[in-house]
Amino acid sequence: MKIAVASENKIVTGHFGHCQNFNIFVTDNDQIISRESIPNPGHKPGFLPNYLNELGVNVIISGGMGGSAISIFNEKGIEVITGAKGNAEDVVTSYIKGQLKSTGSVCNEHQHHNECGGH
């Protein structure tokens, strides 16, 4: 399984599209077997979900995310987890253990990403 975490360095970001980088974790048998960080290639509507799909991502984790991005991920069969906070690797470990659940935090205002649902 390939899990992407929208991040600011190693910390989960509050808004998916405006993240600095994506921490990508590959898991097998409930263990992280590899990790890499890739820079955010740019925030354009609809681009990032398709980009991550092309990378083979199965799960995306973020603090918050816009409804359009969530819809595209859902169409691609990629699980969306929002409402996450803290260290990216710790969040992935919690997800693997079945302890991380999505809060459904949806951002509606792209121009006000710092005010996005309080996250």
Residue frames as qw, qx, qy, qz and C-alpha x, y, z in Angstrom:
[[0.000, 0.890, 0.456, 0.000, 0.00, 0.00, 0.00],
 [0.404, 0.225, -0.003, 0.887, 1.21, 3.51, -0.81],
 [0.235, -0.825, -0.473, 0.200, 0.16, 6.28, 1.58],
 [0.332, 0.463, 0.023, 0.822, 0.71, 10.00, 0.87],
 [0.332, -0.712, -0.451, 0.424, 0.67, 12.59, 3.65],
 [0.221, 0.822, 0.120, 0.511, 0.25, 16.27, 2.70],
 [0.702, -0.484, -0.236, 0.467, 2.97, 17.87, 4.81],
 [0.075, 0.948, -0.239, 0.196, 5.06, 20.84, 5.83],
 [0.091, 0.572, -0.797, 0.171, 8.38, 18.99, 6.03],
 [0.269, -0.002, -0.959, 0.093, 7.50, 16.12, 8.40],
 [0.202, 0.264, 0.621, -0.710, 4.30, 17.59, 9.91],
 [0.210, 0.554, 0.779, 0.204, 0.79, 17.05, 8.51],
 [0.043, 0.077, 0.125, 0.988, -0.41, 20.25, 6.85],
 [0.308, 0.369, 0.541, -0.690, -3.75, 21.92, 7.50],
 [0.631, 0.603, 0.111, -0.476, -4.69, 22.16, 3.82],
 [0.840, 0.123, 0.483, 0.216, -3.88, 19.53, 1.22],
 [0.605, 0.718, 0.209, 0.272, -3.43, 21.75, -1.85],
 [0.062, 0.941, -0.218, 0.253, -1.12, 24.24, -0.18],
 [0.859, -0.448, 0.157, 0.192, 1.28, 21.72, 1.38],
 [0.050, -0.805, 0.528, 0.267, 5.03, 22.07, 0.95],
 [0.207, 0.368, -0.885, -0.194, 5.61, 18.39, 0.20],
 [0.901, -0.126, -0.135, -0.392, 4.08, 14.93, 0.19],
 [0.253, -0.447, 0.848, -0.133, 5.61, 12.30, 2.43],
 [0.814, 0.164, -0.384, -0.404, 5.05, 9.00, 0.66],
 [0.420, -0.391, 0.783, -0.241, 5.14, 5.79, 2.68],
 [0.680, 0.138, -0.634, -0.340, 5.06, 2.29, 1.24],
 [0.547, -0.354, 0.606, -0.456, 3.69, -0.31, 3.65],
 [0.671, 0.117, -0.694, -0.234, 3.58, -4.09, 3.67],
 [0.653, -0.278, -0.683, 0.173, 2.27, -6.39, 6.40],
 [0.406, -0.877, -0.250, -0.061, 1.41, -3.38, 8.61],
 [0.615, -0.482, 0.103, 0.615, 4.99, -2.08, 8.47],
 [0.297, 0.915, -0.133, -0.238, 6.49, 0.96, 6.75],
 [0.881, 0.001, 0.288, 0.376, 9.03, -0.46, 4.31],
 [0.480, 0.172, 0.188, 0.839, 10.06, 2.76, 2.54],
 [0.035, -0.872, -0.340, 0.350, 9.54, 6.50, 2.73],
 [0.441, 0.179, 0.255, 0.842, 10.30, 9.46, 0.51],
 [0.057, 0.734, 0.309, -0.602, 9.42, 13.13, 0.35],
 [0.396, 0.371, 0.509, 0.668, 8.42, 14.78, -2.91],
 [0.007, 0.225, 0.128, -0.966, 7.79, 18.52, -3.34],
 [0.420, 0.641, 0.542, -0.344, 4.28, 19.71, -4.10],
 [0.441, 0.154, 0.532, 0.707, 4.37, 20.22, -7.90],
 [0.096, -0.066, -0.143, -0.983, 1.78, 23.01, -7.69],
 [0.245, 0.410, 0.734, -0.482, -1.80, 23.70, -6.69],
 [0.308, 0.085, -0.438, -0.840, -4.12, 23.71, -9.70],
 [0.715, 0.024, 0.340, -0.610, -7.72, 22.51, -9.40],
 [0.948, 0.208, 0.051, -0.236, -7.91, 18.78, -10.08],
 [0.504, 0.656, -0.555, 0.082, -4.18, 18.35, -10.71],
 [0.155, -0.519, 0.765, -0.348, -2.89, 16.92, -7.41],
 [0.795, -0.040, 0.493, -0.351, -5.40, 14.06, -7.05],
 [0.865, 0.490, -0.064, -0.083, -4.57, 12.89, -10.57],
 [0.277, 0.721, -0.594, 0.223, -0.83, 13.36, -9.95],
 [0.402, -0.406, 0.737, -0.361, -0.94, 11.25, -6.78],
 [0.894, 0.194, 0.283, -0.288, -3.07, 8.64, -8.53],
 [0.710, 0.627, -0.320, 0.027, -0.38, 8.36, -11.23],
 [0.036, 0.614, -0.719, 0.323, 2.18, 7.77, -8.46],
 [0.590, -0.082, -0.801, -0.057, 0.11, 4.79, -7.32],
 [0.136, -0.193, 0.573, -0.785, -1.12, 6.30, -4.05],
 [0.342, -0.357, -0.856, -0.147, -3.87, 4.28, -2.30],
 [0.377, -0.757, -0.484, 0.226, -4.51, 6.61, 0.67],
 [0.245, 0.544, -0.076, 0.799, -4.13, 10.38, 1.12],
 [0.478, -0.624, -0.500, 0.363, -3.90, 11.90, 4.60],
 [0.205, 0.443, 0.010, 0.873, -4.22, 15.63, 5.32],
 [0.002, 0.220, 0.547, -0.807, -5.49, 18.08, 7.90],
 [0.459, 0.588, 0.377, -0.549, -8.13, 19.42, 5.51],
 [0.276, 0.012, 0.735, 0.619, -9.03, 19.18, 1.85],
 [0.389, 0.239, -0.110, -0.883, -11.40, 20.79, -0.62],
 [0.733, 0.223, 0.504, -0.397, -14.52, 18.97, -1.69],
 [0.689, 0.624, -0.248, -0.272, -13.46, 18.83, -5.35],
 [0.185, 0.551, -0.810, 0.077, -10.20, 17.07, -4.49],
 [0.479, -0.100, 0.786, -0.378, -12.06, 14.61, -2.26],
 [0.783, 0.420, 0.207, -0.409, -14.47, 13.83, -5.11],
 [0.567, 0.636, -0.505, -0.138, -11.61, 13.16, -7.55],
 [0.073, -0.410, 0.881, -0.226, -9.83, 10.91, -5.04],
 [0.644, 0.098, 0.617, -0.443, -13.10, 9.02, -4.47],
 [0.760, 0.545, -0.089, -0.343, -13.53, 8.56, -8.24],
 [0.432, 0.600, -0.673, 0.035, -10.01, 7.10, -8.39],
 [0.891, -0.249, -0.378, -0.034, -10.69, 4.72, -5.49],
 [0.425, 0.301, -0.500, 0.692, -8.18, 6.49, -3.23],
 [0.488, -0.652, -0.554, 0.171, -9.12, 6.62, 0.44],
 [0.101, 0.654, -0.101, 0.743, -9.19, 10.15, 1.92],
 [0.568, -0.524, -0.507, 0.381, -8.38, 10.78, 5.58],
 [0.099, 0.668, -0.038, 0.736, -8.80, 14.36, 6.80],
 [0.575, -0.760, -0.019, -0.303, -8.49, 15.92, 10.23],
 [0.884, -0.097, -0.212, 0.405, -5.03, 14.44, 10.85],
 [0.100, -0.948, 0.230, -0.197, -2.44, 16.34, 12.90],
 [0.690, -0.598, 0.392, 0.110, 1.15, 15.82, 13.99],
 [0.193, -0.530, 0.735, 0.375, 4.15, 13.96, 12.62],
 [0.669, 0.347, -0.387, -0.531, 3.50, 12.35, 9.21],
 [0.421, 0.217, -0.880, 0.017, 5.13, 9.02, 10.06],
 [0.156, 0.044, 0.784, -0.599, 3.27, 8.78, 13.39],
 [0.602, 0.283, 0.116, -0.738, -0.01, 9.44, 11.57],
 [0.637, 0.312, -0.618, -0.340, 0.74, 6.67, 9.04],
 [0.187, 0.131, -0.925, 0.304, 1.60, 4.28, 11.87],
 [0.383, 0.166, 0.563, -0.713, -1.75, 5.10, 13.50],
 [0.668, 0.333, -0.219, -0.629, -3.51, 4.51, 10.17],
 [0.473, 0.272, -0.832, -0.098, -1.82, 1.12, 9.71],
 [0.042, -0.017, -0.880, 0.473, -2.94, 0.11, 13.22],
 [0.203, -0.549, -0.737, -0.338, -6.54, 1.12, 12.39],
 [0.318, -0.554, -0.492, 0.592, -6.44, 3.95, 14.92],
 [0.034, -0.287, 0.128, 0.949, -6.73, 6.91, 12.52],
 [0.278, 0.610, 0.740, 0.047, -10.19, 7.86, 11.28],
 [0.170, 0.348, 0.292, 0.875, -11.19, 10.69, 8.99],
 [0.044, 0.441, 0.507, -0.739, -13.04, 13.62, 10.54],
 [0.345, 0.665, 0.617, 0.243, -14.42, 14.56, 7.13],
 [0.171, -0.723, -0.053, 0.667, -12.85, 18.03, 7.41],
 [0.517, 0.549, 0.478, 0.450, -13.68, 19.77, 4.12],
 [0.204, -0.433, 0.018, 0.878, -12.29, 23.16, 3.12],
 [0.401, 0.727, 0.557, 0.023, -14.58, 25.39, 1.08],
 [0.143, 0.984, -0.026, -0.103, -12.56, 28.58, 0.61],
 [0.847, 0.204, 0.003, 0.491, -9.29, 28.19, -1.32],
 [0.263, 0.718, -0.103, 0.636, -8.38, 31.85, -1.00],
 [0.418, -0.697, 0.306, -0.497, -8.61, 31.64, 2.81],
 [0.799, 0.080, -0.593, 0.062, -6.65, 28.45, 3.41],
 [0.236, 0.229, -0.663, 0.673, -5.41, 29.61, 6.81],
 [0.453, -0.102, 0.341, -0.817, -9.02, 29.92, 8.00],
 [0.588, 0.066, -0.682, -0.430, -10.05, 26.49, 6.75],
 [0.792, -0.356, -0.442, -0.224, -12.26, 24.94, 9.40],
 [0.517, -0.781, 0.279, -0.212, -9.89, 25.85, 12.21],
 [0.944, -0.155, 0.181, 0.230, -7.26, 23.32, 11.21]]
